[in-house]
Amino acid sequence: MSTNLKYLSLGILVFQTTSLVLTMRYSRTLKEEGPRYLSSTAVVVAELLKIMACILLVYKDSKCSLRALNRILHDEILNKPMETLKLAIPSGIYTLQNNLLYVALSNLDAATYQVTYQLKILTTALFSVSMLSKKLGVYQWLSLVILMTGVAFVQWPSDSQELDSKELSAGSQFVGLMAVLTACFSSGFAGVYFEKILKETKQSVWIRNIQLGFFGSIFGLMGVYIYDGELVSKNGFFQGYNRLTWIVVILQALGGLVIAAVIKYADNILKGFATSLSIILSTLISYFWLQDFVPTRITPWAKGRRQTAAPPRDPRLP
């Protein structure tokens, strides 16, 4: 049974990660009539959905008893205010990170985002060494160096980028890159801080996620009021929401729950394998379906396909 749950959680993680990146990218670049949905409101709704899902899981663990659920929430959250306040720091950072991911995917293709975002492995390792006193071996440090080299090659300017400069400005790429890098550092620190809290206390992961979601909702609403308050008062909180938007929100809320299940039933090695598989799938779908990613080393067939789709203009024609 545990083996089935392990591979099931890993499969869901691959599906969730790949689907979230692609649907978020597609929803932010899709041109439709009317106002586009606000990423700040999407972050708030995702936090609220995560809270509801965690409450249902705690309710299930308490043998479907409302009295037991109320007692657990009261004892673990209200009666331990200092333990609850500890989650305010990572919650605020996660809220910032979720907003940055929308900015990044509005300015970068899905494949470049996926690879660059893996720098969070490096930041997580650095914060683990400094905050948790973990020791990394030679092969682990070598792997981190290879990771940094790979990300550097991904961001290296290519001929195709120069040719497409009219379609995708360098300014927007810089904004997307800065958003990803900031999200990597915030993800590394918040993840290690959250791990430290989990190891120091005996509260369940679901209770901790409820606490995270509570503060995340508050910080998210503050962001909505500060940055998009005028648009919300004009067009409403759910402006621009459609079926695709709700899919993005649900997938984002599912992310925290899936990670918790993977940590519980699998291990970090298999989690890394699932993330790598997600990168491959995102790259292929971004190239063949979204068509917003052009590899610098493409096959003659791919190059010919691109030229057939958009032949060069004859200069002799008027």
ZILIN-V124431 format. One record per residue. N is the residue number from 0. SS is DSSP state (@ for helix, = for strand, . for the rest). PSI is psi in degrees with one decimal (NA if undefined). Layout:
n->N ss->SS psi->PSI
n->N ss->SS psi->PSI
This chain:
n->0 ss->. psi->-43.5
n->1 ss->@ psi->-35.4
n->2 ss->@ psi->-41.7
n->3 ss->@ psi->-41.2
n->4 ss->@ psi->-35.1
n->5 ss->@ psi->-51.7
n->6 ss->@ psi->-29.4
n->7 ss->@ psi->-44.9
n->8 ss->@ psi->-38.2
n->9 ss->@ psi->-41.2
n->10 ss->@ psi->-40.9
n->11 ss->@ psi->-36.5
n->12 ss->@ psi->-43.5
n->13 ss->@ psi->-45.3
n->14 ss->@ psi->-45.5
n->15 ss->@ psi->-46.7
n->16 ss->@ psi->-46.8
n->17 ss->@ psi->-45.8
n->18 ss->@ psi->-40.2
n->19 ss->@ psi->-46.8
n->20 ss->@ psi->-46.0
n->21 ss->@ psi->-44.3
n->22 ss->@ psi->-36.5
n->23 ss->@ psi->-43.2
n->24 ss->@ psi->-44.5
n->25 ss->@ psi->-39.7
n->26 ss->@ psi->-29.1
n->27 ss->@ psi->-15.9
n->28 ss->@ psi->-6.3
n->29 ss->. psi->129.6
n->30 ss->. psi->115.2
n->31 ss->. psi->163.1
n->32 ss->. psi->146.4
n->33 ss->. psi->176.8
n->34 ss->. psi->148.0
n->35 ss->. psi->148.0
n->36 ss->. psi->148.4
n->37 ss->. psi->127.1
n->38 ss->@ psi->-30.1
n->39 ss->@ psi->-39.3
n->40 ss->@ psi->-33.4
n->41 ss->@ psi->-37.2
n->42 ss->@ psi->-42.2
n->43 ss->@ psi->-46.3
n->44 ss->@ psi->-38.6
n->45 ss->@ psi->-40.3
n->46 ss->@ psi->-41.1
n->47 ss->@ psi->-40.8
n->48 ss->@ psi->-37.7
n->49 ss->@ psi->-39.7
n->50 ss->@ psi->-45.7
n->51 ss->@ psi->-42.3
n->52 ss->@ psi->-41.3
n->53 ss->@ psi->-37.2
n->54 ss->@ psi->-40.0
n->55 ss->@ psi->-37.0
n->56 ss->@ psi->-39.2
n->57 ss->@ psi->-38.2
n->58 ss->@ psi->-40.0
n->59 ss->@ psi->-41.8
n->60 ss->@ psi->-26.1
n->61 ss->. psi->24.2
n->62 ss->. psi->36.4
n->63 ss->. psi->41.1
n->64 ss->. psi->120.2
n->65 ss->@ psi->-35.2
n->66 ss->@ psi->-44.0
n->67 ss->@ psi->-38.8
n->68 ss->@ psi->-45.7
n->69 ss->@ psi->-38.3
n->70 ss->@ psi->-42.4
n->71 ss->@ psi->-46.1
n->72 ss->@ psi->-38.2
n->73 ss->@ psi->-44.0
n->74 ss->@ psi->-40.3
n->75 ss->@ psi->-20.4
n->76 ss->@ psi->-58.2
n->77 ss->@ psi->-38.4
n->78 ss->. psi->-4.0
n->79 ss->. psi->68.4
n->80 ss->@ psi->-36.3
n->81 ss->@ psi->-38.9
n->82 ss->@ psi->-36.4
n->83 ss->@ psi->-40.1
n->84 ss->@ psi->-24.4
n->85 ss->. psi->-26.8
n->86 ss->@ psi->-4.9
n->87 ss->@ psi->-36.4
n->88 ss->@ psi->-56.4
n->89 ss->@ psi->-28.7
n->90 ss->@ psi->-44.8
n->91 ss->@ psi->-38.6
n->92 ss->@ psi->-42.0
n->93 ss->@ psi->-37.9
n->94 ss->@ psi->-44.5
n->95 ss->@ psi->-42.6
n->96 ss->@ psi->-44.0
n->97 ss->@ psi->-37.6
n->98 ss->@ psi->-36.3
n->99 ss->@ psi->-32.7
n->100 ss->@ psi->-35.9
n->101 ss->@ psi->-41.7
n->102 ss->@ psi->-43.2
n->103 ss->@ psi->-45.7
n->104 ss->@ psi->-10.6
n->105 ss->@ psi->-15.1
n->106 ss->@ psi->-7.4
n->107 ss->. psi->153.1
n->108 ss->. psi->161.8
n->109 ss->@ psi->-39.2
n->110 ss->@ psi->-47.1
n->111 ss->@ psi->-41.1
n->112 ss->@ psi->-46.8
n->113 ss->@ psi->-46.1
n->114 ss->@ psi->-46.7
n->115 ss->@ psi->-35.3
n->116 ss->@ psi->-16.7
n->117 ss->. psi->-5.8
n->118 ss->. psi->-14.9
n->119 ss->@ psi->-23.8
n->120 ss->@ psi->-41.3
n->121 ss->@ psi->-47.3
n->122 ss->@ psi->-36.6
n->123 ss->@ psi->-41.3
n->124 ss->@ psi->-42.7
n->125 ss->@ psi->-42.6
n->126 ss->@ psi->-31.4
n->127 ss->@ psi->-39.9
n->128 ss->@ psi->-41.0
n->129 ss->@ psi->-34.8
n->130 ss->@ psi->-32.9
n->131 ss->. psi->0.4
n->132 ss->. psi->35.8
n->133 ss->. psi->152.4
n->134 ss->. psi->129.8
n->135 ss->. psi->141.3
n->136 ss->. psi->177.3
n->137 ss->@ psi->-44.5
n->138 ss->@ psi->-33.3
n->139 ss->@ psi->-43.0
n->140 ss->@ psi->-37.0
n->141 ss->@ psi->-39.8
n->142 ss->@ psi->-38.8
n->143 ss->@ psi->-37.9
n->144 ss->@ psi->-42.4
n->145 ss->@ psi->-39.4
n->146 ss->@ psi->-47.1
n->147 ss->@ psi->-39.3
n->148 ss->@ psi->-42.3
n->149 ss->@ psi->-42.8
n->150 ss->@ psi->-37.2
n->151 ss->@ psi->-40.0
n->152 ss->@ psi->-34.5
n->153 ss->@ psi->-39.3
n->154 ss->@ psi->-4.0
n->155 ss->. psi->130.4
n->156 ss->. psi->141.2
n->157 ss->. psi->172.2
n->158 ss->@ psi->-38.0
n->159 ss->@ psi->-33.6
n->160 ss->@ psi->-36.5
n->161 ss->@ psi->-37.4
n->162 ss->@ psi->-31.6
n->163 ss->. psi->18.3
n->164 ss->. psi->-27.5
n->165 ss->. psi->-33.0
n->166 ss->. psi->-36.3
n->167 ss->. psi->109.4
n->168 ss->. psi->152.7
n->169 ss->@ psi->-30.0
n->170 ss->@ psi->-44.0
n->171 ss->@ psi->-36.8
n->172 ss->@ psi->-39.3
n->173 ss->@ psi->-41.7
n->174 ss->@ psi->-44.5
n->175 ss->@ psi->-41.3
n->176 ss->@ psi->-43.5
n->177 ss->@ psi->-36.5
n->178 ss->@ psi->-42.1
n->179 ss->@ psi->-45.4
n->180 ss->@ psi->-41.0
n->181 ss->@ psi->-39.7
n->182 ss->@ psi->-34.7
n->183 ss->@ psi->-45.6
n->184 ss->@ psi->-41.9
n->185 ss->@ psi->-37.4
n->186 ss->@ psi->-42.3
n->187 ss->@ psi->-47.4
n->188 ss->@ psi->-47.6
n->189 ss->@ psi->-38.2
n->190 ss->@ psi->-44.1
n->191 ss->@ psi->-40.4
n->192 ss->@ psi->-42.8
n->193 ss->@ psi->-39.6
n->194 ss->@ psi->-40.0
n->195 ss->@ psi->-41.0
n->196 ss->@ psi->-43.0
n->197 ss->@ psi->-36.2
n->198 ss->@ psi->-23.3
n->199 ss->@ psi->-18.1
n->200 ss->. psi->170.6
n->201 ss->. psi->13.3
n->202 ss->. psi->150.2
n->203 ss->. psi->160.3
n->204 ss->@ psi->-35.2
n->205 ss->@ psi->-40.3
n->206 ss->@ psi->-43.0
n->207 ss->@ psi->-36.9
n->208 ss->@ psi->-32.9
n->209 ss->@ psi->-43.2
n->210 ss->@ psi->-42.7
n->211 ss->@ psi->-45.6
n->212 ss->@ psi->-34.9
n->213 ss->@ psi->-52.0
n->214 ss->@ psi->-35.8
n->215 ss->@ psi->-37.7
n->216 ss->@ psi->-41.3
n->217 ss->@ psi->-49.4
n->218 ss->@ psi->-38.0
n->219 ss->@ psi->-42.2
n->220 ss->@ psi->-34.8
n->221 ss->@ psi->-40.8
n->222 ss->@ psi->-39.3
n->223 ss->@ psi->-44.8
n->224 ss->@ psi->-41.1
n->225 ss->@ psi->-47.0
n->226 ss->@ psi->-34.1
n->227 ss->@ psi->20.3
n->228 ss->@ psi->-40.9
n->229 ss->@ psi->-41.9
n->230 ss->@ psi->-38.0
n->231 ss->@ psi->-43.4
n->232 ss->@ psi->-25.0
n->233 ss->@ psi->-47.8
n->234 ss->@ psi->-1.7
n->235 ss->. psi->159.6
n->236 ss->. psi->-37.9
n->237 ss->. psi->31.3
n->238 ss->. psi->137.7
n->239 ss->. psi->0.9
n->240 ss->. psi->134.7
n->241 ss->. psi->-168.1
n->242 ss->@ psi->-40.2
n->243 ss->@ psi->-39.3
n->244 ss->@ psi->-43.0
n->245 ss->@ psi->-32.6
n->246 ss->@ psi->-43.4
n->247 ss->@ psi->-44.8
n->248 ss->@ psi->-43.7
n->249 ss->@ psi->-41.1
n->250 ss->@ psi->-37.2
n->251 ss->@ psi->-39.0
n->252 ss->@ psi->-33.1
n->253 ss->@ psi->-23.6
n->254 ss->@ psi->-50.5
n->255 ss->@ psi->-36.9
n->256 ss->@ psi->-38.5
n->257 ss->@ psi->-43.3
n->258 ss->@ psi->-41.9
n->259 ss->@ psi->-40.4
n->260 ss->@ psi->-38.6
n->261 ss->@ psi->-43.8
n->262 ss->@ psi->-33.9
n->263 ss->@ psi->-43.0
n->264 ss->@ psi->-20.6
n->265 ss->. psi->-150.2
n->266 ss->. psi->175.0
n->267 ss->@ psi->-27.9
n->268 ss->@ psi->-48.0
n->269 ss->@ psi->-31.9
n->270 ss->@ psi->-42.2
n->271 ss->@ psi->-37.6
n->272 ss->@ psi->-41.1
n->273 ss->@ psi->-39.0
n->274 ss->@ psi->-41.3
n->275 ss->@ psi->-42.3
n->276 ss->@ psi->-36.7
n->277 ss->@ psi->-38.5
n->278 ss->@ psi->-43.8
n->279 ss->@ psi->-46.0
n->280 ss->@ psi->-41.8
n->281 ss->@ psi->-39.4
n->282 ss->@ psi->-46.4
n->283 ss->@ psi->-45.0
n->284 ss->@ psi->-36.7
n->285 ss->@ psi->-34.4
n->286 ss->@ psi->-47.1
n->287 ss->@ psi->-31.7
n->288 ss->@ psi->-58.5
n->289 ss->@ psi->-27.6
n->290 ss->. psi->39.7
n->291 ss->. psi->14.2
n->292 ss->. psi->123.5
n->293 ss->. psi->110.5
n->294 ss->. psi->149.5
n->295 ss->. psi->-26.0
n->296 ss->. psi->86.2
n->297 ss->. psi->158.7
n->298 ss->. psi->159.5
n->299 ss->@ psi->-33.0
n->300 ss->@ psi->-43.4
n->301 ss->@ psi->-42.2
n->302 ss->@ psi->-41.5
n->303 ss->@ psi->-35.1
n->304 ss->@ psi->-39.4
n->305 ss->@ psi->-40.7
n->306 ss->@ psi->-34.3
n->307 ss->@ psi->-38.2
n->308 ss->@ psi->-33.2
n->309 ss->. psi->81.7
n->310 ss->. psi->148.7
n->311 ss->. psi->147.3
n->312 ss->. psi->136.4
n->313 ss->. psi->121.1
n->314 ss->. psi->-16.8
n->315 ss->. psi->-15.9
n->316 ss->. psi->148.5
n->317 ss->. psi->NA
